[in-house]
Every structure is written in C-alpha cells, then in structure tokens.
C-alpha cells in the first residue's frame, strides 16, 4: 500500500511539473506575440479585409445558406493557417528552437504552441463571425449552435494543422509544404463544419453532432501530433 501511495504521489508530482512547464511556455508564447503584434495584426487584417471584399463582391447579400456556409469556412481556413504555422516557424527563424530542446520536453513545447495557435484562431473567427453575418445580412436560426460550430471547428482545424506547421518549420519554413500537409488533415473538419453551419443557419437538426465530431477529431489529431512531434524533436 505504501509503494502504491508513493507511485501515485510521484505521478501526481510529475503531472504538476508538466502543467507548470506548460503554463510557463504558454505565457512565453503569448508575451512574444502580443509584444510584436505582427502575426496577430496580420491574421485579423486578413480576416476583416476578406470579409469586406467578399461582401462587396456579393453585393452585401447572400441568399443561399449553403454558399454562405462554404464561403465562411474558406475564409476561416486561410485565417487559421497563419497563426498555427507562424508559432513553429518563428522558433526556427529566430534560432531559439535549440534552447527549447535543451530545457523542455517535446510534448510541452508542442502543446503550448498548439494551445496558443488555437486561441489565435478562435480570436480571428470570433472577430470574423459577427462581421460576416452583418455584411451579408445573414439570418442565424440557431445562434448557440452557430457559435458552438465555429468554436469546435476552429479548434479542430488548429489541432489538425499543428503538426504540419511543425514539419514546415523543420523544412525551412516553407509555406507550400505547410499547405500540402495541412489541407488533407483539415478537410474533414471543413466538411463537417460547413454541414454544422448550414444547420445552424437553417435551424435544422443534427448540428450539435457536427460540433461534437469536430471536438473528437481535434482531440485525436492533437494526441497523434504530440506523439509524432516527439519523433522529430531531436532530429537536426
């Protein structure tokens, strides 16, 4: 019994250390990005300008909810790519990845960047959504479902594309490689998110299942990506 208690205490201490390290890394990532504001400003500017230009192109009105849902997630996809890939590529460009390898575990580094990338993606989508609805005069039948699908879809897209960003950073930050690797992984999220958005706009049933699928898919992709990232962590 004493041995079991000792093992349990040891595991709890290791978990506490890991969470403390993860918190430090997340704070570091947020401080760096909010200090420079380059990536955040670029992502938000792209999101806002894309919605405005699409609104002008369509005359400020979209009657077909299917077109409205597809266009929303096309813009959201390109908005999501910038923050996720940037967080990994920045370390390689600044030459700080070596310090991270020496001081921290691979899973803590990957999860900190994934969480921060997810936060920036959700920030872009939450800015985009009301602008999109306003510019296109879209009626949302189920607002709660609309927000849930946006949050679930955005989170899943960040999880699905994070490992592609890590690989692109190891390949010299090639954006073409990131696009080739991330789009197949993100495609199921886009298909289900479009379906959930259509249901939210029309008020049809089944949209909450789409949101749940996105969350489950994102969790699986995050777990697989953490495992794969460990394989390339120490490779030069």
N, C-alpha and C positions, 0 to 999 in steps of 0.2 A: 504493500500500500504506500509505503514511504517512497519507494522507487517510482511508482506511478505519479505521485504528487510532485516529485522532483522533475520528472519528464514533462508534466503538464506546465509547471512553473517555467521551465526552460523554454518551452514552445511559446508560452504567453509573452515571455521577455523578448524572444526573437521577433514575434509579431509586433510588439510595441516598438522595438528598434526600427523595424522595417517601415512602420507607419510614420514614425518620427522622421526618418530619412526621406520618405515620400513627400511629407509635408514641406520639408526644407527645400526640396527640389522644385516643388510646385510654386512656392513663394519666390524662389530664384527666377523661374521662368516668367512669372507674372511681372516681377520687378523689371527684368530686362526688356520685356515687350512694351510695358507701359512707359518705361523711361525713353525708349527710342520712338515708339508710336508709329514706326514705319509700316509694319505689317498690318497693324490694326487699321490705320488710316487707309491703306491700300484696299484691304478687304471691304471695308464699309463704303468707300468711294465707288468701288466696282459694283457692289450690290445696289446702291442707290442709283447710280448712273444707268445700270442695266434696266432697272425697273422703269425709270423715267423714259429712256429711249424706247423700250418696248411699249410703254403706254402711249407715247406719241405715234409710234408705228401702227398700233391698232386703233388709234383714234380715241383712246381712253375708255374703250368699252369692249368686253369680251362676253358674248352671249353664250357660247358653248363652254360648259364647265369642264369638259374633257380637255379642250385646248388650254383652258386656264390652269388646270392642274399640271399638265405636261410642261407648259412654259414656266410655271413656278419652280418646278424641280430642276429644269435645265439651268436656270439662273442660280438656283441653290447649289447645284453640283459644282459649278465653277467658283462660286463663292467659298465653298467648303475646301477646295483644293489648296488655296493659298495658305491658310493658317497651318494646316496639318503638315504639309511638306516643308514649310519655312522653319518650323521648330527643329527639325532634324538637320536640314541643310545648313542652318546658321552655325551649328557647332563645328561642322567640318570646315566651313569658310573661315571662321574665326580661330580655328586651331585649338579649340578647347575640349574636343572630344577625348583627347588623351588624358586630360586631368580627370574627366568623369570616369574613364575606365579604371584609373588607379584608385579612386576614392569611393566609388559607388557600385552597387550591383546593377546588372543589366536590366532586371525587371523593374527596379525602382526608377531608373532613368527613363525607360520606355513608357511606363505608366504615367510618370509626371508629364511627359510631353503629350501623351495621348489625352490625359485629362485637360491639360491647358488648351490643346488643339480643339477638343470638344467644346470647351467653354467659349472659345472664339468663334467657332462655327455656329453655336446656338445664339451668340450675340448677334451675328450677322443675320441669321434667319429671323430672330425676333424683331430686328430693325426692318427687315425686308417685308415681313408678312403684313403689317398694317399699311405700309406704303403700297404694296401690291393690291390689296383689297380696295384701297381708296382710289388709286389711279385707274383701275379697271372697273370700278363700280360693281364689284362682285358681292352677291348676297351669300352669306355663310349661314347655312341652315343649322349647323351644329358647331358652335364656336368652341366648345370644350374639346370636341373630337379634333377639330382643326388644329388647335394648339397642341394637343397630345401627339398627333401625327407628325407635326413639324419638329417637336422635341425628340420624339423617338427616331424619326427618320434622320434628322441631323446628327444625333448621337451615333446611330448605326453607321452612317456614312463616314464619320470621323474614325470610328473603330476599324472599318473595313479598309480605309486608305492609309492608316498609320504605318503599317509595315512597308507599304510601297514607298512612303516618304523616307523611311529609314534606308531602304535599298538604294533609292535615288541619291541620297546623301553620300553613301559609300562609293557610288559610281561617279562622283564629282558633281553632284547636284544637278544632274541632267533632268530637266522638266519633262522631256519627251518620254524618258523611261518611267517617270512617275505616272504619267497619263496612261501609258500602255499597261502598267501593272495595276493601277488603281481602278480603272473603269470596269474591268470584268468583276472585281470584288464588290464594287459599289452597285453594279447593275441590278441585282436582286432587291436591294434597298430602294432604288429609284422606282422599280416596277410596283412594289408593294406600297410605297409612299404615294405614288400617283393614284393608285386604287383607293387608298385611305382618304386622300384629299378629295377625290371625286365624291366619295360617300359623305364626307363632312360638308361639302358644298351643297349636295343634293338632299341630305338628310336620310340617305338610305342606310339600312342596317349592315353590320359587318365591319365597320371602320375600326372598332376597338381591337378586333382580331388582327387587323393590319398593323396597328401600333404595337401590339404585343409581339408580333413576328419580328418587327424591326428591332425591338429591345433584345429579344432572344438571339437574333442573328448577330447583332453588335457584340453581345457578351461572348458568343462563341468565337467570333473573329478576333476579339481582344485577347482571349485566352490563347488561341493558336499563335497570334502575332507575338505575344510575350515569349512563348516557347521558341519560335523561330528566331526572334531577335537575339536570344542568348547564344544561338549557333554562330552568328556573325559578329558578336560583341567584341571579341578579342582578335579578330582577323584584321590584318593590315592590307 
